[in-house]
Amino acid sequence: MKLRVVAVFGSVIFHTSLVASATDNGRYHAGAVDAKGVRHQGRDVHWIQDVIYSVRPDYPLSERALHHTGSVLLQLNLDLRTGRVTKVIVLKSTGFSKLDQSIVDTFRQWRWKPGKWREIEVPVTFTLTAL
């Protein structure tokens, strides 16, 4: 499953992809640990279905202007009672602190169904595509 954020500025489309399933083309893989402590990987990851509140990632204008792109791998620690994100850890950086901070700030606002997930690893890719 993919969620895409698209912003159109003139003749250039900027988008951020949240990849919720594993790919084998060298990108980072999604994973999760459920409430019972069982790890789920690849096609077995269904955490996206349990999101009850999300906000779209911001791709900062300053980063787009500099053509900064890249993939980041985040670990989200969740409170089992509330489904709130208690901690966001950057496991692999894009190499650009503003991109990393933007997506960290985004995921701090997300909420999941309580009692479902304890930890989620989510890869996010920032890309620029010209029309």
C-alpha positions in Angstrom: 0.0 0.0 0.0 1.3 3.5 -0.8 0.2 6.9 0.4 1.3 9.8 -1.7 1.4 13.5 -0.9 1.5 15.6 -4.1 2.0 19.3 -4.4 2.0 21.0 -7.8 4.1 24.1 -8.3 4.2 25.3 -11.9 5.2 22.4 -14.1 6.9 20.3 -11.4 5.2 17.8 -9.1 6.7 17.2 -5.7 5.6 14.1 -3.8 6.5 12.1 -0.7 5.8 8.4 -0.7 5.1 6.5 2.4 5.8 2.9 1.5 3.9 0.5 3.7 4.9 -2.7 2.1 8.3 -4.2 1.6 10.1 -3.8 -1.7 13.1 -5.6 -3.0 14.8 -2.8 -5.0 17.2 -1.7 -2.3 14.8 0.5 -0.4 14.2 0.2 3.3 11.5 -2.3 4.4 8.6 -1.7 6.7 8.2 -3.6 9.9 6.2 -3.6 13.1 5.9 -5.2 16.5 2.4 -5.9 17.6 1.0 -5.7 21.2 2.0 -9.3 21.9 5.6 -8.6 20.9 5.4 -10.5 17.6 7.5 -8.9 14.8 5.8 -8.5 11.4 7.8 -7.9 8.2 7.1 -7.3 4.5 3.7 -8.4 3.3 2.7 -9.3 6.8 2.7 -5.6 7.9 -0.8 -4.3 8.3 -0.3 -1.3 10.6 -1.5 1.2 8.0 -5.0 -0.2 8.3 -5.0 0.7 12.0 -4.1 4.4 11.6 -6.9 6.5 13.1 -5.4 9.9 12.7 -2.7 11.0 10.2 -1.3 14.3 8.7 0.3 14.6 5.4 4.1 14.9 5.4 5.6 18.3 4.6 8.3 18.5 1.9 9.9 21.8 2.9 10.1 24.3 0.1 13.8 25.0 1.0 14.6 21.3 0.5 12.7 21.1 -2.8 14.5 24.3 -4.0 17.8 22.6 -3.3 16.6 19.3 -5.0 17.2 17.4 -1.8 15.7 13.9 -2.0 16.3 10.6 -0.2 14.9 7.8 1.9 14.6 7.7 5.6 13.8 4.8 7.9 12.0 5.7 11.1 11.1 3.7 14.2 7.9 4.8 15.9 7.4 3.7 19.5 3.7 3.7 20.4 1.8 3.9 23.7 -0.3 0.7 23.7 -3.1 2.3 25.8 -3.6 5.4 23.6 -2.1 4.6 20.2 0.0 7.8 20.4 3.6 8.0 19.2 5.8 8.3 22.2 9.1 8.4 20.4 10.4 8.7 16.8 13.9 7.4 16.1 15.7 8.0 12.7 17.3 4.6 12.0 18.6 5.7 8.5 18.8 9.3 7.5 18.1 11.0 4.1 21.3 12.8 4.7 19.4 16.1 5.0 18.4 17.1 8.5 15.4 19.3 7.4 13.9 16.4 5.5 14.4 14.0 8.5 13.0 16.6 11.0 10.0 17.2 8.7 9.0 13.6 8.7 9.7 13.1 12.4 7.4 16.0 13.2 4.7 14.5 10.9 4.7 11.1 12.6 4.7 12.5 16.1 1.1 13.6 15.2 -0.1 10.2 14.0 -2.4 7.9 16.1 -3.2 4.2 15.9 -5.9 2.1 17.3 -5.0 1.5 20.9 -3.8 -2.0 21.9 -2.6 -3.0 18.4 1.0 -2.0 17.8 4.0 -1.3 20.1 6.6 -0.4 17.5 6.5 0.5 13.8 9.3 0.9 11.3 8.3 3.0 8.3 10.4 4.0 5.3 9.7 7.3 3.7 11.1 8.5 0.3 11.2 12.1 -0.7 11.4 12.4 -4.5 11.1 15.2 -7.1 9.5 14.5 -10.4 9.4 16.9 -13.3 6.5 16.9 -15.8 
